[in-house]
Amino acid sequence: MTDISSTTPAGRKSLYVQDARTRRRNAAEKRFRAYGLTAIIIAVLMLAMLVFTILRNGSGAFTQTYLSLPVALDAQVLDPKGNRDPAEMASVLTLSYGQVLDRALETEIAALDLTIEGLGAGDANRLISRDASAQLRNRVLSDPELVGQVVDVNVLVNGRIDGYFKGRVTAETAARDANVSPQQLLLAQALADNGTMVTRFNWGFLTLPDASDQRPEAAGVGVAILGSLYMMLVVLVLSVPIGVGASIYLQEFAPKNRWTDMIEVNIANLAAVPSIVFGILGLAVFINFAGLPASAPIVGGLVLTLMTLPTIIIATRAALQSVPPSIRDAALGVGASRMQTVFHHVLPLAMPGILTGTILGLAQALGETAPLLLIGMVAFVREYPAAPPEGLFDPASALPVQVYNWTQRADPAFVERASGAIIVLLIFLLCMNLLAIYLRRKFERRW
């Protein structure tokens, strides 16, 4: 046996020599690969740019500047009757606590011998957040024995001073800003150099509720996180059993006729309906007709359940279809009933796809905003909802709605908060996708 020779009879083409057509085809294939690689590189760069922008704009929300002050809690001001009764002390307004904080800051500045040329009377007190007096009041009312003592307090500074240490505010912008002056920035820098003003991780951003337009430094996503978790609980409890059960019936038990064909077409159409349509449906049915409270997690969960059901049904049916028919035939051949075949053999094999589709459907629902705006979840909510089931009917917000709400406010600090809330939302979505991958790997079976 000999090797194939590169020589050919006259008039025949050699396999070792490319003709013009082959060269064009190979060149076209190389161009297509280059186009595909270029598209992937562009997509990765755009994604990296998006993530970088969000992290750059939102990372500041996870840090906060505080004033560390020894505060003398004057009993004559905070508890005039001297009974240490929280009910009586509650009549003292936050204005009085603000005066106590102002005196503590003035005392600290005098002790450090700080002198800023051009600093007006009362300018130093404007460094303190308007929410700081309310936080001090809550602390004293929860522990009345603090009255009469000197306690160390971490006081929130206002959003402009906090923005100065994050690079958002400069002396040039302060000169044109009515809410802060360059002299206040110099005083803040002097306090920071002496260790009185410090910037550290802001746990309050993850635990505190929303704040008013004048107090961006006190705004947090605590209520929004709870509201999102409550809605996902409702969606999980309702959409998974209904969606999986409907899929099993349609795929394994339903007769093939015009009615089931119509149902399948409608399910596919519902998956393509804009989410705001479900918000209009929820407003009309759950709030106007059923009388459920607006801005409640139960209403948001019901609306998101309607929106998620088509996705779960389609994903579950695709997972059931992926199971080879030989599995069903083998089970039926040894005497198993249709029910036993589905639940003992088909469903376990389809479980990875079902779990993946379900979690991805929940992740999609977690990021929805439009339907929640129509049912009133854009409302300003300060109180935390109670534990379920009562908390499902309490007013609450949601993470995507909180992002939308903050982007509508004028203060730049709220834009920073909005980007920080996006980071929290992305972390939740990343965890849910990682859970889907883990469950798929864990329950995956090969046949």
Residue, then its C-alpha position, 0 to 999 in steps of 0.5 A: m500500500t502506498d501513500i496518495s501521490s500529489t500528482t494527478p492525471a492530466g485534467r484532474k485537480s489535486l487535493y493538496v492544491q486549493d483552487a480559487r473557490t476553496r480559497r474564497r470559502n476558507a477566507a469567508e470562514k475566517r472572516f466569519r470567525a473574526y466577526g464573531l470574535t469581534a462581536i464577543i469582544i465588543a459585548v464584553l467591553m460594553l458589559a465591563m463598562l456598564v459594571f465599572t460605571i455602576l461600581r464607580n457611581g455606587s460604591g460610595a453608597f456603602t461608605q458614610t462619614y460620621l462625626s465622633l462626638p462626646v455628647a452631654l445629654d442634659a437632663q434639664v433639656l431632655d427630661p425636664k420632669g426627671n422621671r426617666d419615663p419614655a412616655e414623658m420624654a417623648s414630648v421633647l422634640t427633635l429640635s431640642y436634641g439638635q441643640v444638644l448636638d450643636r453644643a457638643l460640636e461647638t465644644e469639640i471645635a473649641a477643644l481642638d482650637l480650630t479657627i476657620e477664617g470666614l466661617g459664619a455663626g452657625d455654619a459649623n452646626r450645618l455639618i450635622s445631618r438633619d436626621a442625626s437629632a432623630q437618631l439620637r432621640n430614638r437612642v435616648l428613648s430606648d434607654p432613658e438612663l443615658v440622660g445626664q451622662v456624657v456618651d460617645v455618639n457617631v453623628l451623621v454629617n450632611g450629604r454635601i460634607d459626605g460628598y466632599f470626602k467621596g470626591r463628589v463635592t469640591a471647593e469650586t462647586a461649594a462656592r456655587d452651592a447654597n447648601v455648603s460653603p468652602q469654609q465648611l469644607l475646610l472645617a470638615q477637613a480639619l475635623a477629619d485630620n484630628g480624627t473627629m470626622v471619619t469615613r467607614f462602611n455604611w451598614g445603615f445603607l442596607t438596614l435603614p428605610d428611605a429618607s426625605d429629599q433633605r436627608p440623602e445621607a440617611a437613606g437606605v434600602g432596608v424596607a426595599i429589601l424586605g419588600s422584595l423578599y416578601m414579594m419573592l416569597v409570594v411568587l415562589v409559593l404561588s407560581v412554582p406549584i401552579g406553573v409546574g403542575a400546569s406544565i405536567y398536565l399539558q405535557e403528559f396528560a392533556p389530550k391533543n386537541r384544539w383547546t390545548d393548542m389554544i392554551e399553548v398559544n396563549i401561554a406563549n403569547l403571555a410570555a411576550v406581553p409587556s410587563i406594564v400590562f400585568g401592572i394594569l391588570g393588577l391595579a384593576v383586579f387586585i386593588n380596584f376590584a378585590g380591595l387589596p391595599a396598594s403598595a403591599p407585597i401581596v399585590g406585588g407578589l400576585v402581579l409578578t406571579l401572573m407575569t412569571l407563570p408563562t416563563i415557568i410553564i414554558a421552561t418546565r415543558a421544555a425540560l419534560q420534553s428533553v426526557p427521552p421517550s424511551i424512559r416513559d416506554a420502559a416504565l410503562g412496559v414494566g407495568a407502571s401507571r402514567m402517574q408513576t411514570v411521570f413522578h417516579h421517572v420523568l420528573p426527577l430527570a427533568m428536575p434540573g431544567i425545571l429548577t433552572g427555569t424557575i429560578l431564572g423566572l424569579a430573577q426576572a420578576l425580582g428586577e421588574t419595575a413597571p408593574l410595581l409602579l402602577i400598583g403604588m409601590v413607588a410610595f414613600v415608605r418609612e416603616y418596616p413591614a411586619a413579619p409574614p403573613e401580616g407584613l404581606f399587607d403592610p406598605a413596602s417598597a421594592l429594590p427596582v422601584q427604590v432605584y427609580n424613586w432615587t433617580q427622580r430626586a435632585d440631590p446628587a447623593f440620591v443618584e449615588r444611592a440609586s447606583g448602590a441599590i443597583i449593586v445590591l440588586l445585581i448581587f441578589l440576581l447573581c446569587m440566584n443565577l449561581l443557585a440555578i447553576y448549582l442545582r442544575r449540576k446537583f440534580e443532573r442525571r445522565w442516561 
